[in-house]
């Protein structure tokens, strides 16, 4: 009888595990590495949107699951930007502006990221437009990607843009 109870518990745990297990869903944003963005920009210039994250960051995971999985946001990002995932703790190296550096160094030293998540926006020549620290919900993210994606920042302040901004439909 004791063996049957143990088998029943094991089967129940296994069934619960299978019911809760979901394979990773593909993101609607076409994420590439920073190195790939450098290469792609040689062929076709676009702004660069960078999601600076860490594996342990709960808010980073929430942004992946909500903001970055929104199809309208993904469509706009895919059209206007090269979207990069940058692990702020990775020691993976590449060459950037003539210097060999790791993703960790790029996040901390070049982009001045001190909290996660942080999104970083670069122009077509890889010059920093702005780092934006913190979790971004869809309406806030929509504003920011339009501000930079439509070059509004070249002719209007953020405060003026926010006052006249109309959300995507």
PLY file of the C-alpha trace (Angstrom):
ply
format ascii 1.0
element vertex 169
property float x
property float y
property float z
element edge 168
property int vertex1
property int vertex2
end_header
0.00 0.00 0.00
2.84 2.39 0.83
4.41 1.83 -2.61
1.10 2.62 -4.35
0.78 5.91 -2.45
4.34 6.86 -3.37
3.72 6.02 -7.03
0.50 8.04 -6.95
2.31 11.04 -5.54
5.04 10.79 -8.16
2.47 10.50 -10.96
0.50 13.46 -9.57
3.62 15.62 -9.37
4.61 14.62 -12.90
1.13 15.45 -14.27
1.18 18.83 -12.48
4.60 19.54 -13.97
3.41 18.68 -17.48
0.30 20.83 -17.12
2.35 23.82 -15.99
5.12 23.35 -18.53
4.95 25.64 -21.51
7.64 25.70 -24.16
9.27 29.09 -24.61
7.26 31.19 -27.01
9.05 33.01 -29.78
9.07 36.75 -29.26
7.37 38.83 -31.95
10.36 41.20 -31.83
13.25 40.15 -34.09
15.99 40.21 -31.45
19.59 40.13 -32.63
22.94 40.41 -30.88
24.82 43.70 -30.64
27.44 42.28 -32.98
24.73 41.43 -35.54
23.33 44.97 -35.27
26.79 46.34 -36.05
26.94 44.14 -39.17
23.35 44.80 -40.30
23.81 48.56 -39.99
26.62 48.40 -42.54
24.04 47.18 -45.09
21.05 49.26 -44.04
21.01 52.09 -41.49
18.45 52.00 -38.69
18.29 53.16 -35.13
19.16 50.58 -32.48
16.92 49.70 -29.56
18.69 47.76 -26.79
17.05 45.85 -23.96
19.71 45.65 -21.23
18.75 42.83 -18.88
20.02 40.23 -16.44
18.86 36.64 -16.05
17.76 37.23 -12.44
15.74 40.42 -13.14
12.02 39.88 -12.51
10.97 43.18 -14.13
13.00 42.24 -17.22
11.00 39.04 -17.53
7.75 40.98 -17.03
8.70 43.38 -19.85
9.45 40.40 -22.11
6.09 38.84 -21.28
3.98 42.00 -21.59
5.51 45.00 -23.35
7.79 43.19 -25.79
5.17 40.56 -26.62
2.66 43.21 -27.73
2.30 42.72 -31.48
1.83 46.44 -32.31
4.98 47.34 -30.39
6.88 44.49 -32.03
5.76 45.49 -35.52
6.93 49.07 -34.99
10.26 48.04 -33.43
10.91 45.53 -36.24
10.21 48.22 -38.87
12.21 51.10 -37.38
14.99 49.57 -35.25
17.51 46.81 -34.94
16.40 45.27 -31.65
19.20 44.00 -29.42
19.13 41.92 -26.24
22.19 42.77 -24.14
23.00 40.66 -21.07
24.56 43.11 -18.61
26.47 40.29 -16.92
27.81 38.58 -20.04
31.54 38.48 -20.68
30.95 37.77 -24.39
33.25 40.14 -26.29
33.13 41.97 -29.61
34.69 45.04 -31.18
32.87 48.36 -30.79
34.31 51.65 -32.10
37.77 50.12 -32.37
37.82 48.67 -28.87
37.36 45.06 -27.75
34.82 44.90 -24.92
32.31 42.62 -23.24
28.54 43.07 -23.13
29.01 43.80 -19.42
31.49 46.61 -20.17
29.28 48.04 -22.89
26.28 48.16 -20.55
28.12 49.64 -17.59
30.88 51.80 -19.05
29.44 53.00 -22.36
25.68 53.03 -21.72
26.02 53.84 -17.98
23.37 51.25 -17.03
23.03 50.84 -13.26
19.61 49.19 -12.94
17.54 46.61 -14.80
15.73 46.65 -17.03
17.11 49.60 -18.94
16.35 50.33 -22.57
18.95 52.19 -24.59
18.29 54.04 -27.82
21.07 54.66 -30.35
20.97 56.58 -33.60
21.93 55.09 -36.96
25.62 55.78 -36.24
25.54 54.02 -32.85
25.61 57.30 -30.92
23.57 57.16 -27.73
20.29 59.05 -27.77
19.21 58.03 -24.28
19.21 55.24 -21.73
15.80 54.80 -20.08
15.96 52.89 -16.77
13.07 50.87 -15.38
10.12 48.78 -16.41
8.14 50.24 -19.34
4.50 49.36 -19.87
3.09 49.37 -23.42
1.81 53.00 -23.45
5.10 54.37 -22.09
7.20 52.22 -24.43
5.04 53.29 -27.38
5.75 56.95 -26.61
9.50 56.43 -26.36
9.91 54.33 -29.51
7.88 56.88 -31.51
9.84 59.82 -30.04
13.09 58.35 -31.33
11.78 56.25 -34.23
10.08 59.22 -35.92
12.98 61.60 -35.18
10.70 63.80 -33.07
13.62 64.37 -30.67
15.33 66.42 -33.40
12.58 69.05 -33.47
10.69 68.84 -30.18
11.43 68.39 -26.48
10.22 65.29 -24.65
7.86 67.45 -22.56
6.24 68.99 -25.64
5.98 65.60 -27.32
4.33 64.04 -24.26
1.77 66.86 -24.16
0.70 66.24 -27.78
1.31 62.48 -28.07
-1.49 60.31 -29.46
-1.21 56.57 -28.65
-1.06 53.95 -31.38
-4.42 52.42 -32.23
0 1
1 2
2 3
3 4
4 5
5 6
6 7
7 8
8 9
9 10
10 11
11 12
12 13
13 14
14 15
15 16
16 17
17 18
18 19
19 20
20 21
21 22
22 23
23 24
24 25
25 26
26 27
27 28
28 29
29 30
30 31
31 32
32 33
33 34
34 35
35 36
36 37
37 38
38 39
39 40
40 41
41 42
42 43
43 44
44 45
45 46
46 47
47 48
48 49
49 50
50 51
51 52
52 53
53 54
54 55
55 56
56 57
57 58
58 59
59 60
60 61
61 62
62 63
63 64
64 65
65 66
66 67
67 68
68 69
69 70
70 71
71 72
72 73
73 74
74 75
75 76
76 77
77 78
78 79
79 80
80 81
81 82
82 83
83 84
84 85
85 86
86 87
87 88
88 89
89 90
90 91
91 92
92 93
93 94
94 95
95 96
96 97
97 98
98 99
99 100
100 101
101 102
102 103
103 104
104 105
105 106
106 107
107 108
108 109
109 110
110 111
111 112
112 113
113 114
114 115
115 116
116 117
117 118
118 119
119 120
120 121
121 122
122 123
123 124
124 125
125 126
126 127
127 128
128 129
129 130
130 131
131 132
132 133
133 134
134 135
135 136
136 137
137 138
138 139
139 140
140 141
141 142
142 143
143 144
144 145
145 146
146 147
147 148
148 149
149 150
150 151
151 152
152 153
153 154
154 155
155 156
156 157
157 158
158 159
159 160
160 161
161 162
162 163
163 164
164 165
165 166
166 167
167 168
